[in-house]
Amino acid sequence: MRMVDLIEKKRDGLELTTAEIQFIIKGYTDGSIPDYQMSALLMAIYFQGMSQTERADLTMAMVDSGDKIDLSNINGIKVDKHSTGGVGDTTTLVLGPLVASVGVPVAKMSGRGLSHTGGTIDKLESVAGFHVEVQNNEFIKLVNQNKVAVIGQSGNLTPADKKLYALRDVTGTVNSIPLIATSIMSKKIAAGADAIILDVKTGNGAFMKSIDDARELAKAMVSIGNNVGRKTIAIISDMSQPLGFAIGNALEVKEAIETLRGEGPADLTELCLTLGSHMVCLAQKASSLEEARKKLENAISSGSALEKMKIFLSSQGGDATVVDHVKKLPQAKYTFELEAKQSGYVSEIVADAVGHAAMLLGAGRATKESIIDLAVGLVLNKKIGDYVTKGDSLVTIYSNFEDVSEIKSQLDANIKISLNKVKSPKLIYEEIL
């Protein structure tokens, strides 16, 4: 088998076989296939696409390129959740304790963030003492005992995907649906899940800006998951404005606690109930979405979801008293209000620009070497469709430095107010089964 023949085959729009894809991924991982040949193949895939069979084969070849997490000793059906990312996306912090409180095992491996705010791991480290370095046997014990544990990504998972992503980044082939879908799904499958729920974002704060692109990606990932034996469902949700109110690590932990108490933002609560209902059904803990939702709503109203949050934090060394005393979370030195310059209806909140403003405060990483300030960030006081009076606070800025003029200028330019009444955007566009 020669790589040049396979490049020509894909260039001409023909389908690669399972054996050919395995040969390519093995060779690129071990270095016998050079970057220049893999670059040529990636460009051929970019223009010619891949069949459903090819996508499934590429996903599993990347899974097989490294370690695989064995979760078979955890009781029950393990359901993983993945979000394609956005601004103020606090769903994992809510969903973990929430679905665990109704008996769904949540064995979650998460990463650190390189963007507007930290990743789930960074956010959880806002809780004093919380640690994510947990050995695999202890991880399994915690999930069997408490139904929930979240640890940092460990081991040599999908090394082929890491190499391929770095190459795609410098060859103009990042925006390829088959390559995006296989990259995401290879990591989810290597992490040991039995079933997967995908939250695919669309809007100006999402990777997929249009609903059509989000739908295409969602269908591609669902097809891959189902073709390799993992029941997979996708929800397409809005990211034209930040989710919830909080953007920042400790601020998002506080908002997650409020949501588990039943006092969270309406959009964050609704998305968590939607995603969580599917997780409960995939885990076979309810026979319908209606029954699953009722269980989750009862877990919030009874306090069992909040109690599960305390157990989850304390079992990994965290100070669980923050759940009742949120001021124990890291606190910024200064707060400032961004006031509305006119009365009217909030017509636009450009999510990625608002997220960038939070990063300028120190809430996220511009580079891998950046140090996150867990205390800082933004809290929206108004969302799209809300009426404001001139002088009302649009955003509260939490900062550890006094000069926030640049932050205010960026927020001012990206939060628009209209004299005409504006509808709030639809939160959930569709489900892909």
C-alpha positions in Angstrom: 0.0 0.0 0.0 1.4 3.4 -1.0 0.3 6.7 0.5 0.5 8.5 -2.9 -2.0 6.0 -4.4 -4.4 6.7 -1.5 -4.1 10.5 -2.0 -4.9 10.1 -5.7 -7.8 7.9 -4.8 -9.4 10.4 -2.5 -8.5 13.3 -4.8 -10.6 11.6 -7.5 -13.6 11.2 -5.1 -13.3 7.5 -4.5 -14.0 5.9 -1.1 -11.1 4.7 1.1 -11.4 1.2 2.6 -11.2 0.4 6.3 -7.7 -1.1 5.8 -6.5 1.9 3.9 -7.7 4.3 6.6 -6.1 2.2 9.3 -2.8 2.2 7.2 -2.9 6.0 6.9 -3.6 6.7 10.6 -1.0 4.2 11.8 1.6 5.5 9.5 1.0 9.1 10.3 1.0 8.4 14.0 4.3 6.5 13.9 5.9 9.0 11.6 6.3 6.8 8.5 3.9 9.0 6.6 5.3 12.5 6.4 3.4 15.8 7.0 3.4 16.8 3.3 1.6 13.6 2.2 -0.9 13.9 5.0 -1.5 17.5 4.1 -2.3 16.5 0.6 -4.8 13.9 1.8 -6.5 16.4 4.2 -7.0 18.8 1.3 -8.4 16.1 -0.8 -10.9 15.2 2.0 -11.6 18.9 2.4 -12.8 19.1 -1.2 -14.2 15.6 -1.8 -15.7 14.9 1.7 -16.0 11.4 3.2 -18.8 8.8 3.2 -20.5 7.7 6.5 -18.5 4.5 6.4 -15.2 6.4 5.9 -16.0 8.8 8.8 -16.7 5.9 11.1 -13.5 4.1 10.1 -11.4 7.3 10.5 -12.9 7.8 14.0 -12.1 4.3 15.2 -8.6 4.4 13.6 -7.9 7.5 15.7 -9.4 5.9 18.8 -7.2 2.9 18.3 -4.1 5.1 17.9 -3.7 5.5 21.7 -5.2 4.6 25.1 -8.8 3.8 25.6 -10.6 4.4 29.0 -12.3 1.3 30.3 -15.4 2.2 32.3 -16.9 -1.3 32.3 -16.5 -1.6 36.1 -18.9 1.4 36.6 -22.4 0.2 37.1 -25.1 1.3 34.6 -25.0 3.0 31.2 -22.4 5.8 31.1 -23.7 8.8 29.1 -21.2 11.5 28.1 -22.1 15.0 27.1 -20.2 17.2 24.7 -20.7 20.8 23.8 -19.1 22.4 20.8 -18.3 25.4 22.9 -19.5 28.9 23.5 -19.7 31.8 25.9 -21.0 31.2 29.4 -21.5 27.5 28.7 -22.0 26.2 32.3 -24.0 23.1 31.4 -21.5 20.5 32.6 -21.3 22.0 36.1 -25.1 21.8 36.4 -25.7 18.5 34.5 -23.2 16.4 36.4 -24.8 16.7 39.8 -28.3 17.0 38.4 -28.5 13.7 36.4 -26.4 11.9 39.0 -29.0 12.8 41.5 -31.6 10.7 39.6 -29.2 7.7 39.3 -27.4 8.3 36.0 -23.6 7.6 36.3 -21.5 10.6 35.2 -17.9 9.6 34.6 -16.6 12.9 33.0 -13.2 13.7 31.6 -12.8 17.4 30.9 -10.1 19.7 29.8 -8.8 23.2 30.4 -9.9 26.1 28.3 -8.1 28.1 25.7 -10.5 30.9 25.0 -12.9 33.3 26.7 -12.9 31.5 30.1 -11.4 28.3 31.5 -12.7 24.9 30.7 -14.8 22.8 33.2 -11.6 21.8 35.1 -10.5 25.4 35.6 -14.0 26.4 36.7 -14.2 23.6 39.3 -10.8 24.6 40.7 -12.5 27.8 41.8 -13.6 25.7 44.7 -10.8 25.6 47.3 -9.2 22.1 47.6 -11.0 20.6 44.6 -8.6 18.3 42.6 -8.9 16.6 39.3 -5.8 14.3 39.5 -7.6 11.1 40.3 -6.3 7.6 39.5 -8.5 5.5 37.3 -9.5 3.0 40.1 -10.4 5.9 42.4 -12.4 7.5 39.6 -14.4 4.4 39.1 -15.0 4.0 42.8 -16.2 7.6 43.1 -18.7 7.2 40.2 -20.0 3.9 41.6 -20.3 5.5 45.1 -21.6 9.0 44.2 -22.7 8.6 40.6 -20.5 11.5 39.6 -16.8 12.4 39.2 -15.0 14.8 36.9 -11.3 14.5 36.3 -8.7 15.9 34.0 -7.9 14.2 30.7 -5.1 11.8 31.2 -3.2 9.1 29.3 -2.4 9.0 25.7 -5.9 9.4 24.2 -6.2 9.8 20.4 -2.6 10.9 19.6 -3.5 10.7 15.9 -6.2 13.3 16.4 -3.7 15.6 18.2 -1.2 15.3 15.3 -4.0 15.8 12.7 -5.5 18.8 14.3 -2.1 20.6 14.5 -1.6 19.9 10.8 -5.1 21.0 9.9 -4.5 24.2 11.8 -1.6 25.2 9.4 -3.0 23.8 6.2 -6.4 25.5 5.9 -8.3 22.3 6.5 -9.9 23.0 9.9 -13.3 23.8 8.5 -14.1 20.4 7.2 -17.2 18.7 8.5 -15.8 15.1 8.2 -12.6 16.1 10.0 -14.3 18.1 12.7 -16.8 15.3 13.4 -14.3 12.5 13.5 -12.0 14.6 15.8 -14.7 15.2 18.3 -16.2 11.7 18.2 -12.8 10.0 18.5 -12.2 11.7 21.9 -15.6 10.9 23.2 -15.4 7.2 22.2 -11.9 6.8 23.6 -13.2 8.2 26.9 -15.3 5.1 27.3 -18.9 6.4 27.1 -21.8 4.0 26.2 -24.0 6.8 24.9 -23.3 10.4 23.9 -25.5 13.6 24.0 -24.1 16.4 21.8 -24.9 20.1 22.3 -24.1 21.7 19.0 -24.0 25.5 19.2 -24.9 27.9 16.4 -24.6 31.7 16.3 -22.0 34.4 16.5 -20.5 32.9 19.7 -20.2 29.4 18.2 -17.8 27.6 15.9 -20.7 26.9 13.5 -22.2 30.3 12.8 -25.1 29.2 10.7 -27.9 26.7 11.5 -27.2 24.8 8.3 -23.6 24.2 9.2 -24.5 23.2 12.8 -27.1 20.8 11.4 -24.6 19.2 9.1 -22.1 18.8 11.9 -24.7 17.4 14.2 -25.9 14.8 11.7 -22.3 13.8 10.9 -21.5 13.2 14.6 -24.7 11.4 15.3 -24.1 9.1 12.3 -20.6 8.3 13.4 -21.7 7.5 17.0 -24.5 5.3 15.9 -22.3 3.5 13.3 -19.7 2.6 15.9 -22.2 1.3 18.4 -22.7 4.3 20.6 -26.3 5.6 20.9 -25.8 9.3 20.0 -28.2 12.3 20.0 -27.6 15.9 19.2 -29.3 19.1 20.2 -28.7 22.3 18.2 -28.9 25.2 20.6 -28.4 29.0 20.3 -25.2 30.8 20.9 -26.0 34.2 19.4 -25.8 35.6 22.9 -24.0 34.2 26.0 -25.8 31.3 27.7 -27.0 32.3 31.2 -25.7 35.5 32.8 -22.2 34.6 34.1 -19.0 34.6 32.0 -16.0 33.7 34.2 -14.9 30.8 36.3 -16.0 31.4 39.9 -19.0 33.4 38.6 -20.1 30.4 36.5 -19.7 28.0 39.5 -21.9 30.4 41.5 -24.5 30.4 38.6 -24.4 26.6 38.5 -25.2 26.4 42.2 -28.0 28.9 41.8 -29.4 26.8 38.9 -29.3 23.6 40.9 -31.2 25.5 43.6 -33.9 26.4 41.1 -32.9 30.1 40.9 -30.7 30.0 37.8 -31.2 31.8 34.4 -34.2 30.6 32.4 -32.1 29.7 29.3 -29.4 27.8 31.2 -32.1 25.9 33.2 -34.1 25.0 30.1 -31.0 23.8 28.2 -29.8 21.7 31.1 -33.3 20.1 31.5 -33.4 19.3 27.8 -29.9 17.8 27.6 -30.4 16.1 31.0 -33.7 14.5 30.0 -32.0 12.9 27.0 -29.2 11.7 29.3 -31.7 10.1 31.7 -33.4 8.3 28.8 -30.1 7.2 27.2 -29.2 5.7 30.6 -32.6 3.9 30.7 -33.6 5.7 33.9 -36.9 6.9 32.3 -39.1 5.6 29.5 -39.9 9.0 28.1 -38.5 12.5 27.9 -41.5 13.8 29.9 -40.8 11.3 32.7 -37.1 12.2 32.7 -37.7 15.9 32.8 -40.1 15.4 35.7 -37.5 13.5 37.6 -34.9 16.3 37.1 -37.4 19.0 38.1 -38.2 17.1 41.2 -34.4 16.7 42.0 -34.1 20.5 41.8 -37.2 21.3 43.9 -36.5 18.7 46.5 -32.9 19.8 47.0 -31.4 16.5 46.0 -29.5 17.9 43.0 -27.9 20.6 45.3 -27.0 17.9 47.8 -25.4 15.9 45.1 -23.3 18.9 44.2 -22.0 19.1 47.8 -21.1 15.3 47.7 -19.4 15.7 44.3 -17.2 18.6 45.5 -16.3 17.2 48.8 -15.5 13.7 47.4 -12.8 15.3 45.3 -11.4 17.4 48.1 -13.4 20.6 47.5 -14.9 22.8 50.1 -18.5 21.9 49.8 -19.6 24.7 52.1 -19.3 27.1 49.0 -22.7 25.7 47.9 -24.4 27.4 50.9 -21.8 30.3 51.1 -20.9 31.3 47.6 -18.8 34.2 48.9 -16.2 31.6 49.7 -15.5 31.4 46.0 -12.7 33.7 44.7 -13.8 37.3 44.7 -12.7 40.2 42.5 -11.4 43.4 44.1 -13.5 45.7 42.0 -16.9 45.8 40.4 -18.1 48.2 37.7 -21.4 48.7 36.0 -21.8 49.2 32.2 -24.8 51.5 31.9 -27.2 51.8 29.0 -26.7 54.9 27.0 -30.3 55.0 25.9 -33.7 53.4 26.6 -35.0 50.7 24.5 -34.8 46.9 23.8 -31.6 44.9 23.9 -31.4 43.8 20.2 -28.0 42.2 20.0 -25.3 40.8 22.4 -22.4 39.6 20.2 -21.4 36.5 22.2 -17.8 36.1 21.0 -17.0 39.7 21.5 -18.4 39.7 25.0 -16.4 36.5 25.7 -13.3 38.3 24.4 -13.9 41.1 26.9 -14.0 38.5 29.7 -10.7 37.1 28.5 -9.1 40.6 28.6 -10.1 40.7 32.3 -8.1 37.5 32.8 -11.0 35.0 32.8 -9.5 33.0 29.9 -6.3 32.1 28.2 -5.0 33.8 25.1 -2.2 31.2 25.0 -1.5 27.9 26.7 0.9 29.7 29.0 -1.6 32.3 30.2 -2.6 32.2 33.9 -6.4 32.4 34.6 -7.8 34.7 37.2 -10.6 32.6 38.6 -12.4 35.6 40.3 -12.9 37.9 37.3 -15.5 38.0 34.6 -18.8 39.5 33.5 -22.4 39.1 34.6 -25.1 40.2 32.2 -28.0 42.0 33.7 -30.0 42.1 30.5 -30.5 39.7 27.6 -31.8 40.1 24.1 -35.5 41.2 24.1 -35.3 42.8 27.6 -36.3 46.5 28.0 -33.8 48.9 29.5 -34.0 52.4 30.7 -31.1 54.8 30.1 -28.7 54.4 33.1 -29.7 50.8 33.8 -26.8 48.4 34.3 -26.3 46.1 31.2 -23.3 44.3 32.6 -21.5 44.0 35.9 -17.7 43.8 35.4 -15.7 41.9 38.0 -12.1 42.9 37.8 -8.8 42.8 39.7 -7.5 46.0 38.1 -9.1 49.5 38.2 -8.9 50.6 34.6 -11.6 48.8 32.7 -12.1 51.4 29.9 -11.0 49.0 27.2 -13.5 46.4 28.5 -16.3 48.9 28.6 -15.5 50.1 25.1 -15.7 46.5 23.8 -18.9 45.8 25.5 -20.5 49.1 24.4 -19.7 48.3 20.8 -21.2 44.8 21.0 -24.4 45.3 23.0 -27.0 47.0 20.8 -30.2 48.7 21.9 -33.1 49.3 19.6 -36.2 51.5 19.9 -38.3 48.7 18.4 -39.4 45.7 20.4 -37.2 42.6 19.9 -37.9 38.9 20.4 -35.5 36.9 22.4 -33.8 34.2 20.2 -35.0 30.7 20.1 -32.9 28.6 22.5 -33.3 25.1 21.0 -33.6 24.7 17.2 -33.9 21.0 16.8 -32.9 17.5 17.9 -31.0 15.1 15.7 -31.7 11.5 16.5 
